[in-house]
Amino acid sequence: MRSWKDFTAAAPETAAIFDRRLGKTGMALMATIRSDGFPRISPLEPAVLADRLYLGMMPDSTKSLDLRRDARCCLHSATEDKMVGDGDAKLWGRGVEVVAEAERREYAAALEALNGVDVEAMGGYDLWILDVTAAAGLVGEGDHLRISAWRDGEPERIIEKR
């Protein structure tokens, strides 16, 4: 599983878009696969802490149950405007559940230091890391779109669409 630093080195433009949008909104939408095979879209507040992209969620939430059944998912930055001037990014990958108590405590402490949220006091949480295997970004730049695309093992590609 690659670190967030490794992902940003492999796909710098896409990672920058995702980081910018996450920094602005603190939110993302996650697509998982329901037990009946249909997609599920759920909001969440991902956090890049200790060089990992963490996905914290309520214990045994439907999105967490989906990931336990099928770890494939897609994380989409919260889009703000239809002209996509500030960008839009999608990250595909697999959720890896964090069960090690030491790492869970480190995450909880870092999250509380970052934004004052005490996840332990809220009744616990399920914790996942997104192992990013592909990503795409898009920025509206006046009369054209700047699109970035990356897959594991390949260089990031930049496409200009007019």
DSSP file (Angstrom, degrees, kcal/mol; ACC not computed):
  #  RESIDUE AA STRUCTURE BP1 BP2  ACC     N-H-->O    O-->H-N    N-H-->O    O-->H-N    TCO  KAPPA ALPHA  PHI   PSI    X-CA   Y-CA   Z-CA
    1    1 A M              0   0    0      0, 0.0     2,-0.1     0, 0.0   130,-0.1   0.000 360.0 360.0 360.0 129.9    0.0    0.0    0.0
    2    2 A R        -     0   0    0    130,-0.2   130,-0.2     1,-0.1     2,-0.1  -0.460 360.0-120.4 -82.6 153.6    1.4    3.4   -1.0
    3    3 A S     >  -     0   0    0     -2,-0.1     4,-2.1     1,-0.1    49,-0.2  -0.360  27.6-108.6 -81.2 168.2    1.7    6.4    1.2
    4    4 A W  H  > S+     0   0    0     47,-2.6     4,-2.8     1,-0.2     5,-0.2   0.877 122.3  55.6 -64.8 -36.8    0.0    9.7    0.5
    5    5 A K  H  > S+     0   0    0     46,-0.3     4,-1.8     2,-0.2    -1,-0.2   0.905 107.0  49.3 -61.4 -42.2    3.4   11.1   -0.3
    6    6 A D  H  > S+     0   0    0      2,-0.2     4,-1.9     1,-0.2    -1,-0.2   0.907 111.5  49.4 -63.8 -41.9    4.0    8.4   -2.8
    7    7 A F  H  X S+     0   0    0     -4,-2.1     4,-2.7     1,-0.2    -2,-0.2   0.939 110.5  49.5 -62.7 -46.5    0.7    9.1   -4.4
    8    8 A T  H  < S+     0   0    0     -4,-2.8    -1,-0.2     1,-0.2    -2,-0.2   0.823 110.7  51.0 -65.3 -29.4    1.3   12.8   -4.6
    9    9 A A  H  < S+     0   0    0     -4,-1.8    -1,-0.2    -5,-0.2    -2,-0.2   0.869 115.1  42.6 -71.6 -36.0    4.7   12.1   -6.2
   10   10 A A  H  < S+     0   0    0     -4,-1.9   146,-0.7     1,-0.2    -2,-0.2   0.823 132.3  20.8 -79.0 -32.7    3.1    9.9   -8.8
   11   11 A A  S  X S+     0   0    0     -4,-2.7     4,-2.7    -5,-0.2     5,-0.3  -0.530  71.4 162.4-135.7  66.5    0.1   12.1   -9.6
   12   12 A P  H  > S+     0   0    0      0, 0.0     4,-2.0     0, 0.0     5,-0.1   0.859  74.3  47.3 -61.9 -39.4    1.0   15.6   -8.4
   13   13 A E  H  > S+     0   0    0      2,-0.2     4,-1.9     1,-0.2     5,-0.1   0.942 115.9  43.5 -69.7 -45.5   -1.7   17.5  -10.4
   14   14 A T  H  > S+     0   0    0      1,-0.2     4,-2.4     2,-0.2    -1,-0.2   0.916 114.4  50.5 -65.1 -42.9   -4.5   15.2   -9.3
   15   15 A A  H  X S+     0   0    0     -4,-2.7     4,-3.0     1,-0.2    -1,-0.2   0.887 108.2  53.3 -62.5 -38.6   -3.3   15.1   -5.7
   16   16 A A  H  X S+     0   0    0     -4,-2.0     4,-2.5    -5,-0.3    -1,-0.2   0.896 108.9  49.0 -64.4 -39.7   -3.1   18.9   -5.6
   17   17 A I  H  X S+     0   0    0     -4,-1.9     4,-2.5     2,-0.2     5,-0.2   0.946 113.6  46.2 -63.3 -47.6   -6.7   19.2   -6.8
   18   18 A F  H  X S+     0   0    0     -4,-2.4     4,-2.9     1,-0.2     5,-0.3   0.937 113.6  48.6 -61.9 -46.5   -7.9   16.7   -4.2
   19   19 A D  H  X S+     0   0    0     -4,-3.0     4,-2.7     1,-0.2    -1,-0.2   0.912 112.0  49.8 -59.0 -43.7   -5.9   18.4   -1.4
   20   20 A R  H  X S+     0   0    0     -4,-2.5     4,-1.6    -5,-0.2    -1,-0.2   0.927 114.0  43.8 -62.2 -45.8   -7.2   21.8   -2.4
   21   21 A R  H  X>S+     0   0    0     -4,-2.5     4,-2.7     2,-0.2     5,-0.5   0.907 114.6  49.1 -68.5 -41.2  -10.9   20.6   -2.4
   22   22 A L  H  X5S+     0   0    0     -4,-2.9     4,-2.1    -5,-0.2    -2,-0.2   0.908 110.9  51.2 -64.3 -40.8  -10.5   18.7    0.8
   23   23 A G  H  <5S+     0   0    0     -4,-2.7    -1,-0.2    -5,-0.3    -2,-0.2   0.843 115.0  43.1 -63.7 -33.1   -8.9   21.7    2.5
   24   24 A K  H  <5S+     0   0    0     -4,-1.6    -2,-0.2    -5,-0.2    -1,-0.2   0.891 132.3  16.6 -80.7 -41.4  -11.7   23.9    1.3
   25   25 A T  H  <5S-     0   0    0     -4,-2.7    -3,-0.2     2,-0.2    -2,-0.2   0.738  77.8-145.0-106.2 -28.1  -14.7   21.7    2.1
   26   26 A G     << +     0   0    0     -4,-2.1     2,-0.3    -5,-0.5    -4,-0.1   0.537  69.9  99.9  71.1   5.2  -13.4   19.0    4.5
   27   27 A M        +     0   0    0     -6,-0.3    51,-1.0    18,-0.2     2,-0.3  -0.824  43.7 171.8-125.1 158.4  -15.9   16.7    2.7
   28   28 A A  E     -AB  44  77A   0     16,-2.0    16,-2.1    -2,-0.3     2,-0.4  -0.958  29.0-121.9-151.6 165.6  -15.9   14.1    0.0
   29   29 A L  E     -AB  43  76A   0     47,-2.8    47,-3.4    -2,-0.3     2,-0.5  -0.943  24.1-155.6-110.7 136.2  -18.4   11.6   -1.4
   30   30 A M  E     -AB  42  75A   0     12,-3.3    12,-2.3    -2,-0.4     2,-0.5  -0.949   2.3-153.6-116.6 130.2  -17.6    7.9   -1.3
   31   31 A A  E     +AB  41  74A   0     43,-3.2    43,-1.7    -2,-0.5     2,-0.2  -0.882  22.5 168.8 -99.3 127.6  -19.0    5.3   -3.7
   32   32 A T  E     -A   40   0A   0      8,-2.4     8,-2.4    -2,-0.5     2,-0.6  -0.741  37.3-103.7-124.9 177.3  -19.2    1.8   -2.4
   33   33 A I  E     -A   39   0A   0     37,-0.4    37,-0.1    39,-0.4    36,-0.1  -0.926  32.3-141.2-110.3 118.8  -20.9   -1.4   -3.7
   34   34 A R    >   -     0   0    0      4,-3.0     3,-1.9    -2,-0.6     6,-0.0  -0.187  30.7-101.3 -70.1 167.7  -24.0   -2.4   -1.8
   35   35 A S  T 3  S+     0   0    0      1,-0.3    -1,-0.1     2,-0.1    -2,-0.0   0.772 124.0  55.2 -63.4 -25.4  -24.8   -6.1   -1.1
   36   36 A D  T 3  S-     0   0    0      2,-0.1    -1,-0.3     3,-0.0    -2,-0.0   0.403 121.1-107.8 -88.2   4.1  -27.2   -6.1   -4.1
   37   37 A G  S <  S+     0   0    0     -3,-1.9    -2,-0.1     1,-0.3    -1,-0.0   0.281  80.5 123.7  92.2 -11.0  -24.5   -4.9   -6.4
   38   38 A F        -     0   0    0      1,-0.1    -4,-3.0    -5,-0.1    -1,-0.3  -0.464  66.8-102.4 -79.5 156.1  -25.9   -1.4   -6.8
   39   39 A P  E     -A   33   0A   0      0, 0.0     2,-0.4     0, 0.0    -6,-0.2  -0.442  28.7-155.6 -76.7 153.1  -23.7    1.6   -6.0
   40   40 A R  E     -A   32   0A   0     -8,-2.4    -8,-2.4    -2,-0.1     2,-0.5  -0.996   1.2-156.0-126.1 134.8  -24.0    3.6   -2.8
   41   41 A I  E     +A   31   0A   0     -2,-0.4   -10,-0.2   -10,-0.2    22,-0.0  -0.952  19.5 172.4-111.0 127.7  -22.9    7.2   -2.4
   42   42 A S  E     -A   30   0A   0    -12,-2.3   -12,-3.3    -2,-0.5     2,-0.2  -0.996  27.9-126.6-136.8 138.7  -22.2    8.4    1.1
   43   43 A P  E     +A   29   0A   0      0, 0.0     2,-0.3     0, 0.0   -14,-0.2  -0.531  37.2 160.2 -78.4 151.8  -20.7   11.7    2.4
   44   44 A L  E     -A   28   0A   0    -16,-2.1   -16,-2.0    -2,-0.2    13,-0.1  -0.973  42.2-117.5-160.5 170.5  -17.7   11.5    4.7
   45   45 A E        -     0   0    0     11,-0.5    11,-0.4    -2,-0.3   -18,-0.2  -0.792  33.7-166.2-116.4  85.5  -14.8   13.6    6.1
   46   46 A P        -     0   0    0      0, 0.0     2,-0.4     0, 0.0     9,-0.2  -0.267   3.6-158.3 -67.8 159.8  -11.5   12.1    4.9
   47   47 A A  E     -C   54   0A   0      7,-2.1     7,-3.1     2,-0.1     2,-0.9  -0.989  17.0-142.5-143.6 132.2   -8.3   13.2    6.5
   48   48 A V  E     +C   53   0A   0     -2,-0.4     2,-0.3     5,-0.2     5,-0.2  -0.851  42.5 154.4 -92.0 109.0   -4.7   13.0    5.4
   49   49 A L  E >   +C   52   0A   0      3,-1.9     3,-1.6    -2,-0.9   -45,-0.1  -0.991  59.4   2.4-137.1 141.4   -2.8   12.3    8.6
   50   50 A A  T 3  S-     0   0    0     -2,-0.3    -1,-0.1     1,-0.3     3,-0.1   0.846 129.4 -58.5  50.4  38.7    0.6   10.6    9.2
   51   51 A D  T 3  S+     0   0    0      1,-0.2   -47,-2.6   -48,-0.1   -46,-0.3   0.756 116.9 103.0  66.0  27.4    1.1   10.2    5.4
   52   52 A R  E <  S-C   49   0A   0     -3,-1.6    -3,-1.9   -49,-0.2     2,-0.9  -0.973  73.0-124.5-135.4 152.3   -2.2    8.2    4.9
   53   53 A L  E     -C   48   0A   0     77,-0.4    77,-2.5    -2,-0.3     2,-0.3  -0.854  37.5-162.0 -96.7 103.6   -5.6    9.0    3.5
   54   54 A Y  E     -CD  47 129A   0     -7,-3.1    -7,-2.1    -2,-0.9     2,-0.5  -0.637  15.3-161.2 -92.1 143.6   -7.9    8.0    6.4
   55   55 A L  E     - D   0 128A   0     73,-3.1    73,-1.7    -2,-0.3     2,-0.3  -0.913  14.1-172.9-121.9  99.8  -11.6    7.4    6.1
   56   56 A G  E     + D   0 127A   0     -2,-0.5   -11,-0.5   -11,-0.4     2,-0.3  -0.730  12.3 162.9 -93.9 144.4  -13.3    7.5    9.4
   57   57 A M  E     - D   0 126A   0     69,-2.4    69,-3.2    -2,-0.3     3,-0.1  -0.974  43.8 -73.6-154.3 164.9  -17.0    6.6    9.8
   58   58 A M    >   -     0   0    0     -2,-0.3     3,-1.7    67,-0.2     6,-0.2  -0.262  67.5 -85.2 -59.8 148.9  -19.6    5.6   12.3
   59   59 A P  T 3  S-     0   0    0      0, 0.0    -1,-0.1     0, 0.0    65,-0.0  -0.338 109.1  -4.0 -60.3 132.2  -19.2    2.0   13.6
   60   60 A D  T 3  S+     0   0    0      1,-0.1    -2,-0.1    -3,-0.1    65,-0.0   0.776  90.2 166.1  54.5  31.4  -20.9   -0.5   11.4
   61   61 A S    <>  -     0   0    0     -3,-1.7     4,-2.6     1,-0.1     5,-0.2  -0.287  52.7-104.9 -65.5 162.6  -22.3    2.2    9.1
   62   62 A T  H  > S+     0   0    0      1,-0.2     4,-2.5     2,-0.2     5,-0.1   0.882 122.7  52.2 -60.8 -37.1  -23.6    1.0    5.7
   63   63 A K  H  > S+     0   0    0      2,-0.2     4,-2.1     1,-0.2    -1,-0.2   0.885 110.2  48.4 -67.2 -35.6  -20.5    2.3    3.9
   64   64 A S  H  > S+     0   0    0      2,-0.2     4,-2.1    -6,-0.2    -2,-0.2   0.916 111.7  48.9 -68.2 -42.6  -18.2    0.5    6.4
   65   65 A L  H  X S+     0   0    0     -4,-2.6     4,-1.6     1,-0.2    -2,-0.2   0.895 109.7  53.5 -62.7 -39.3  -20.2   -2.8    5.9
   66   66 A D  H  X S+     0   0    0     -4,-2.5     4,-2.9    -5,-0.2     3,-0.2   0.935 108.8  48.7 -58.9 -46.3  -20.0   -2.3    2.1
   67   67 A L  H  < S+     0   0    0     -4,-2.1    -1,-0.2     1,-0.2    -2,-0.2   0.852 107.7  54.4 -65.4 -34.5  -16.1   -2.0    2.4
   68   68 A R  H  < S+     0   0    0     -4,-2.1    -1,-0.2     1,-0.2     3,-0.2   0.853 114.9  40.9 -66.4 -32.3  -15.9   -5.1    4.5
   69   69 A R  H  < S+     0   0    0     -4,-1.6     2,-0.3     1,-0.3    -2,-0.2   0.879 138.7   5.7 -81.4 -41.1  -17.8   -7.0    1.9
   70   70 A D     <  -     0   0    0     -4,-2.9   -37,-0.4    -5,-0.2    -1,-0.3  -0.886  64.6-158.7-148.8 109.3  -16.1   -5.5   -1.2
   71   71 A A        +     0   0    0     -2,-0.3    24,-2.5    -3,-0.2     2,-0.1   0.560  57.4 112.2 -72.6  -8.9  -13.1   -3.1   -0.6
   72   72 A R  E     + E   0  94A   0     22,-0.2   -39,-0.4    -6,-0.1     2,-0.3  -0.420  41.3 147.1 -68.8 138.0  -13.4   -1.4   -3.9
   73   73 A C  E     - E   0  93A   0     20,-2.3    20,-2.1   -41,-0.1     2,-0.4  -0.969  38.6-134.6-159.0 172.1  -14.5    2.2   -3.7
   74   74 A C  E     -BE  31  92A   0    -43,-1.7   -43,-3.2    -2,-0.3     2,-0.5  -0.999  12.3-154.3-137.0 134.4  -14.2    5.7   -5.3
   75   75 A L  E     -BE  30  91A   0     16,-3.0    16,-2.8    -2,-0.4     2,-0.5  -0.940  12.2-166.3-111.0 128.7  -13.7    9.0   -3.4
   76   76 A H  E     -BE  29  90A   0    -47,-3.4   -47,-2.8    -2,-0.5    14,-0.2  -0.959  20.1-123.6-120.6 127.4  -15.0   12.1   -5.1
   77   77 A S  E     -B   28   0A   0     12,-2.8     2,-0.6    -2,-0.5   -49,-0.2  -0.312  40.1 -96.0 -63.7 150.5  -14.0   15.6   -3.9
   78   78 A A        -     0   0    0    -51,-1.0     2,-0.3   -57,-0.1    -1,-0.1  -0.586  40.7-140.5 -72.0 116.0  -17.0   17.9   -3.1
   79   79 A T        -     0   0    0     -2,-0.6     9,-0.1     1,-0.1     3,-0.1  -0.594  18.7-174.1 -81.0 138.2  -17.7   20.0   -6.3
   80   80 A E        +     0   0    0      7,-0.3     2,-0.3     1,-0.3    -1,-0.1   0.775  62.5  19.5-105.1 -34.1  -18.6   23.6   -5.6
   81   81 A D    >   -     0   0    0      6,-0.2     3,-1.7     1,-0.1    -1,-0.3  -0.987  67.2-123.2-143.2 151.1  -19.5   25.0   -9.0
   82   82 A K  T 3  S+     0   0    0     -2,-0.3    -1,-0.1     1,-0.3    -3,-0.0   0.675 111.7  59.5 -69.3 -15.8  -20.6   23.7  -12.4
   83   83 A M  T 3  S-     0   0    0     57,-0.1    -1,-0.3     4,-0.0    57,-0.2   0.532  97.9-142.1 -86.7  -6.0  -17.7   25.4  -14.1
   84   84 A V    X   +     0   0    0     -3,-1.7    56,-2.5    55,-0.1     3,-0.9   0.803  42.9 156.3  52.2  38.8  -15.3   23.4  -11.9
   85   85 A G  T 3  S+     0   0    0      1,-0.3    -1,-0.1    54,-0.2     3,-0.1   0.810  73.8  43.0 -63.8 -31.2  -12.9   26.4  -11.6
   86   86 A D  T 3  S-     0   0    0      1,-0.3    -1,-0.3    -5,-0.1   -65,-0.1   0.464 119.7-111.8 -94.5  -1.9  -11.5   25.1   -8.3
   87   87 A G    <   -     0   0    0     -3,-0.9    -7,-0.3    -6,-0.1     2,-0.3  -0.178  19.1-125.6  99.1 169.7  -11.2   21.6   -9.6
   88   88 A D  E     - F   0 138A   0     50,-1.4    50,-2.2    -4,-0.1     2,-0.4  -0.959  23.3-170.3-156.4 134.4  -12.7   18.2   -9.1
   89   89 A A  E     - F   0 137A   0     -2,-0.3   -12,-2.8    48,-0.2     2,-0.4  -0.986  10.8-162.4-139.1 147.5  -10.9   14.9   -8.3
   90   90 A K  E     -EF  76 136A   0     46,-3.0    46,-2.3    -2,-0.4     2,-0.5  -0.990   5.8-165.5-126.2 136.1  -11.8   11.3   -8.1
   91   91 A L  E     -EF  75 135A   0    -16,-2.8   -16,-3.0    -2,-0.4     2,-0.3  -0.986   5.7-164.7-122.5 123.2   -9.6    8.6   -6.4
   92   92 A W  E     +EF  74 134A   0     42,-3.0    41,-2.8    -2,-0.5    42,-1.6  -0.788  34.1 100.1-102.8 149.3  -10.2    4.9   -7.0
   93   93 A G  E     -EF  73 132A   0    -20,-2.1   -20,-2.3    -2,-0.3     2,-0.4  -0.975  63.0 -64.1 173.2-156.2   -8.9    2.2   -4.8
   94   94 A R  E     -EF  72 131A   0     37,-1.6    37,-2.8    -2,-0.3     2,-0.4  -0.972  37.2-124.8-126.8 138.5   -9.5   -0.2   -2.0
   95   95 A G  E     - F   0 130A   0    -24,-2.5     2,-0.5    -2,-0.4    35,-0.2  -0.668  19.9-161.3 -80.5 134.7  -10.3    0.4    1.6
   96   96 A V  E     - F   0 129A   0     33,-2.6    33,-2.0    -2,-0.4     2,-0.1  -0.971  19.5-130.5-117.9 115.0   -8.0   -1.2    4.1
   97   97 A E  E     - F   0 128A   0     -2,-0.5     2,-0.7    31,-0.2    31,-0.3  -0.419  12.0-138.7 -70.7 136.4   -9.5   -1.5    7.6
   98   98 A V        +     0   0    0     29,-3.1    29,-0.4     1,-0.2    -1,-0.1  -0.854  37.4 154.3 -96.3 114.7   -7.3   -0.2   10.4
   99   99 A V        +     0   0    0     -2,-0.7     2,-0.3    27,-0.1    -1,-0.2   0.566  35.1 109.7-114.3 -16.8   -7.6   -2.6   13.4
  100  100 A A     >  -     0   0    0      1,-0.2     4,-2.2     2,-0.1     3,-0.2  -0.485  62.0-146.2 -66.2 121.7   -4.3   -2.0   15.1
  101  101 A E  H  > S+     0   0    0     -2,-0.3     4,-2.5     1,-0.2     5,-0.2   0.853  94.8  56.4 -60.5 -38.2   -5.1   -0.2   18.4
  102  102 A A  H  > S+     0   0    0      1,-0.2     4,-2.2     2,-0.2    -1,-0.2   0.928 110.2  44.3 -61.8 -44.7   -1.9    1.9   18.3
  103  103 A E  H  > S+     0   0    0      2,-0.2     4,-2.5     1,-0.2    -1,-0.2   0.881 112.0  53.2 -67.8 -37.4   -2.7    3.3   14.9
  104  104 A R  H  X S+     0   0    0     -4,-2.2     4,-2.6     2,-0.2    -2,-0.2   0.912 110.0  48.0 -62.9 -42.1   -6.3    3.9   15.8
  105  105 A R  H  X S+     0   0    0     -4,-2.5     4,-2.5     2,-0.2    -2,-0.2   0.906 111.0  50.8 -64.7 -41.3   -5.2    5.9   18.9
  106  106 A E  H  X S+     0   0    0     -4,-2.2     4,-2.5     2,-0.2    -2,-0.2   0.917 111.4  48.3 -62.0 -43.1   -2.7    7.9   16.8
  107  107 A Y  H  X S+     0   0    0     -4,-2.5     4,-2.8     2,-0.2     5,-0.2   0.947 111.7  49.3 -60.5 -49.0   -5.4    8.7   14.3
  108  108 A A  H  X S+     0   0    0     -4,-2.6     4,-2.1     1,-0.2    11,-0.2   0.903 113.5  46.3 -60.0 -42.7   -7.9    9.8   17.0
  109  109 A A  H  X S+     0   0    0     -4,-2.5     4,-2.2     2,-0.2    -1,-0.2   0.913 114.0  47.7 -66.5 -43.2   -5.2   12.0   18.7
  110  110 A A  H  X S+     0   0    0     -4,-2.5     4,-2.0     2,-0.2    -2,-0.2   0.892 112.0  50.0 -65.9 -39.9   -4.2   13.6   15.3
  111  111 A L  H  X S+     0   0    0     -4,-2.8     4,-2.7     2,-0.2     6,-0.7   0.907 111.0  49.0 -65.7 -41.8   -7.8   14.2   14.3
  112  112 A E  H  X S+     0   0    0     -4,-2.1     4,-2.1    -5,-0.2    -2,-0.2   0.907 112.6  47.9 -64.8 -40.3   -8.6   15.9   17.7
  113  113 A A  H  < S+     0   0    0     -4,-2.2    -1,-0.2     2,-0.2    -2,-0.2   0.860 114.6  48.2 -65.7 -34.7   -5.5   18.1   17.3
  114  114 A L  H  < S-     0   0    0     -4,-2.0    -2,-0.2    -5,-0.2    -1,-0.2   0.932 137.5  -3.2 -72.7 -47.9   -6.5   19.0   13.8
  115  115 A N  H  < S-     0   0    0     -4,-2.7    -3,-0.2     2,-0.2    -2,-0.2   0.315  92.3-107.4-136.1  10.3  -10.1   19.9   14.2
  116  116 A G     <  +     0   0    0     -4,-2.1     2,-0.5    -5,-0.4    -4,-0.2   0.550  68.5 142.1  78.8   5.9  -11.1   19.3   17.8
  117  117 A V        -     0   0    0     -6,-0.7     2,-0.9     1,-0.0    -1,-0.2  -0.724  38.0-159.0 -87.4 124.1  -13.2   16.2   17.1
  118  118 A D     >  -     0   0    0     -2,-0.5     4,-0.8     1,-0.2     3,-0.3  -0.821  10.5-178.4-101.1  93.5  -12.9   13.5   19.8
  119  119 A V  T  4>S+     0   0    0     -2,-0.9     5,-1.3     1,-0.2     3,-0.3   0.792  79.6  58.8 -66.9 -27.5  -14.1   10.4   17.9
  120  120 A E  T >45S+     0   0    0      1,-0.2     3,-1.4     3,-0.2     4,-0.3   0.911 103.9  50.9 -65.9 -41.3  -13.7    8.2   21.0
  121  121 A A  T 345S+     0   0    0     -3,-0.3    -1,-0.2     1,-0.3    -2,-0.2   0.690  99.9  66.6 -69.8 -17.8  -16.2   10.4   22.9
  122  122 A M  T 3<5S-     0   0    0     -4,-0.8    -1,-0.3    -3,-0.3    -2,-0.2   0.381 129.4 -86.8 -85.3   5.1  -18.7   10.1   20.0
  123  123 A G  T < 5S-     0   0    0     -3,-1.4    -3,-0.2    -4,-0.1    -2,-0.2   0.651  75.4 -69.8 100.9  17.2  -19.1    6.3   20.6
  124  124 A G      < -     0   0    0     -5,-1.3     2,-0.3    -4,-0.3    -3,-0.0  -0.315  51.3-130.6  93.6-178.0  -16.3    4.9   18.6
  125  125 A Y        -     0   0    0    -67,-0.2     2,-0.4    -2,-0.1   -67,-0.2  -0.982  12.3-116.4-166.5 156.6  -15.6    4.7   14.9
  126  126 A D  E     -D   57   0A   0    -69,-3.2   -69,-2.4    -2,-0.3     2,-0.4  -0.859  35.1-155.1 -98.0 144.6  -14.6    2.4   12.0
  127  127 A L  E     +D   56   0A   0    -29,-0.4   -29,-3.1    -2,-0.4     2,-0.3  -0.984  16.3 172.4-131.8 131.9  -11.4    3.4   10.4
  128  128 A W  E     -DF  55  97A   0    -73,-1.7   -73,-3.1    -2,-0.4     2,-0.4  -0.908  22.2-143.2-130.8 156.5  -10.1    2.7    6.9
  129  129 A I  E     -DF  54  96A   0    -33,-2.0   -33,-2.6    -2,-0.3     2,-0.7  -0.973  22.3-131.0-115.0 136.9   -7.2    3.8    4.8
  130  130 A L  E     - F   0  95A   0    -77,-2.5     2,-1.0    -2,-0.4   -77,-0.4  -0.816  11.4-156.0 -89.8 117.4   -7.7    4.4    1.1
  131  131 A D  E     - F   0  94A   0    -37,-2.8   -37,-1.6    -2,-0.7     2,-0.3  -0.813  22.1-143.4 -89.1  99.2   -5.1    2.5   -1.0
  132  132 A V  E     + F   0  93A   0     -2,-1.0   -39,-0.3  -130,-0.2  -130,-0.2  -0.481  33.6 164.6 -74.5 127.2   -5.3    4.7   -4.1
  133  133 A T  E     +     0   0A   0    -41,-2.8    19,-2.6     1,-0.4     2,-0.3   0.533  68.0   9.6-116.4 -14.6   -4.9    2.7   -7.4
  134  134 A A  E     -GF 151  92A   0    -42,-1.6   -42,-3.0    17,-0.2    -1,-0.4  -0.975  63.1-179.2-160.2 156.3   -6.1    5.3   -9.9
  135  135 A A  E     -GF 150  91A   0     15,-2.6    15,-2.8    -2,-0.3     2,-0.3  -0.993   7.6-168.3-157.9 155.9   -7.1    8.9   -9.9
  136  136 A A  E     -GF 149  90A   0    -46,-2.3   -46,-3.0    -2,-0.3     2,-0.3  -0.993   5.8-170.8-147.9 146.1   -8.4   11.7  -12.2
  137  137 A G  E     -GF 148  89A   0     11,-2.4    11,-2.4    -2,-0.3     2,-0.3  -0.927   2.4-166.3-134.7 160.3   -8.8   15.4  -11.8
  138  138 A L  E     -GF 147  88A   0    -50,-2.2   -50,-1.4    -2,-0.3     2,-0.4  -0.990   3.7-175.9-149.1 136.8  -10.4   18.2  -13.8
  139  139 A V  E     -G  146   0A   0      7,-2.0     7,-2.8    -2,-0.3     2,-0.6  -0.994  23.9-133.9-134.7 129.2  -10.1   22.0  -13.7
  140  140 A G  E     -G  145   0A   0    -56,-2.5     2,-0.4    -2,-0.4     5,-0.2  -0.717  24.2-177.6 -79.5 122.3  -12.2   24.4  -15.8
  141  141 A E  E >   -G  144   0A   0      3,-3.1     3,-1.0    -2,-0.6     2,-0.7  -0.696  51.1 -83.4-124.5  78.5   -9.8   27.0  -17.2
  142  142 A G  T 3  S+     0   0    0     -2,-0.4    -1,-0.1     1,-0.3   -57,-0.0  -0.479 116.5   8.7  66.5-108.2  -11.9   29.5  -19.2
  143  143 A D  T 3  S+     0   0    0     -2,-0.7     2,-0.3    -3,-0.1    -1,-0.3   0.337 130.4  38.7 -90.7   7.4  -12.5   28.0  -22.6
  144  144 A H  E <  S-G  141   0A   0     -3,-1.0    -3,-3.1     2,-0.0     2,-0.4  -0.954  71.6-119.4-150.0 168.3  -11.1   24.6  -21.9
  145  145 A L  E     -GH 140 161A   0     16,-2.9    16,-2.7    -2,-0.3     2,-0.6  -0.906  15.9-149.5-109.9 139.2  -10.8   21.8  -19.4
  146  146 A R  E     -GH 139 160A   0     -7,-2.8    -7,-2.0    -2,-0.4     2,-0.4  -0.954  21.7-170.8-108.0 117.3   -7.5   20.5  -18.0
  147  147 A I  E     -GH 138 159A   0     12,-3.2    12,-3.2    -2,-0.6     2,-0.4  -0.905   9.0-166.0-114.8 133.2   -7.8   16.8  -17.2
  148  148 A S  E     -GH 137 158A   0    -11,-2.4   -11,-2.4    -2,-0.4     2,-0.4  -0.930   7.9-176.7-115.7 144.6   -5.3   14.7  -15.3
  149  149 A A  E     +GH 136 157A   0      8,-2.3     8,-3.3    -2,-0.4     2,-0.3  -0.999   3.3 175.9-143.7 137.7   -5.4   11.0  -15.2
  150  150 A W  E     -G  135   0A   0    -15,-2.8   -15,-2.6    -2,-0.4     2,-0.3  -1.000   9.0-174.1-144.1 141.4   -3.2    8.4  -13.3
  151  151 A R  E >   -G  134   0A   0     -2,-0.3     3,-2.5   -17,-0.2   -17,-0.2  -0.978  46.1 -86.5-129.6 146.8   -3.1    4.7  -12.9
  152  152 A D  T 3  S+     0   0    0    -19,-2.6   -19,-0.1    -2,-0.3  -145,-0.0  -0.242 116.2  18.0 -51.7 130.3   -0.8    2.8  -10.6
  153  153 A G  T 3  S+     0   0    0      1,-0.3    -1,-0.3    -3,-0.0   -20,-0.0   0.390 111.6  89.7  88.0  -3.4    2.5    2.0  -12.4
  154  154 A E  S <  S-     0   0    0     -3,-2.5    -1,-0.3     3,-0.0    -3,-0.2  -0.865  80.8-104.4-121.8 156.8    1.9    4.7  -15.1
  155  155 A P        -     0   0    0      0, 0.0    -4,-0.2     0, 0.0     2,-0.2  -0.441  45.7 -95.1 -73.8 155.2    2.9    8.4  -15.2
  156  156 A E        -     0   0    0   -146,-0.7     2,-0.4    -6,-0.1    -6,-0.2  -0.516  41.3-147.3 -68.2 135.2    0.2   11.0  -14.7
  157  157 A R  E     -H  149   0A   0     -8,-3.3    -8,-2.3    -2,-0.2     2,-0.5  -0.838   4.7-153.0-106.0 144.8   -1.2   12.2  -18.1
  158  158 A I  E     -H  148   0A   0     -2,-0.4     2,-0.4   -10,-0.2   -10,-0.2  -0.977  12.8-174.1-118.6 128.8   -2.5   15.7  -18.7
  159  159 A I  E     -H  147   0A   0    -12,-3.2   -12,-3.2    -2,-0.5     2,-0.5  -0.977  12.7-152.9-125.2 132.6   -5.2   16.3  -21.4
  160  160 A E  E     -H  146   0A   0     -2,-0.4     2,-0.5   -14,-0.2   -14,-0.2  -0.929  13.2-168.9-105.4 124.2   -6.4   19.7  -22.6
  161  161 A K  E      H  145   0A   0    -16,-2.7   -16,-2.9    -2,-0.5    -2,-0.0  -0.958 360.0 360.0-116.5 127.6  -10.0   19.6  -23.9
  162  162 A R              0   0    0     -2,-0.5    -1,-0.1   -18,-0.2   -16,-0.0   0.372 360.0 360.0-109.8 360.0  -11.4   22.6  -25.8
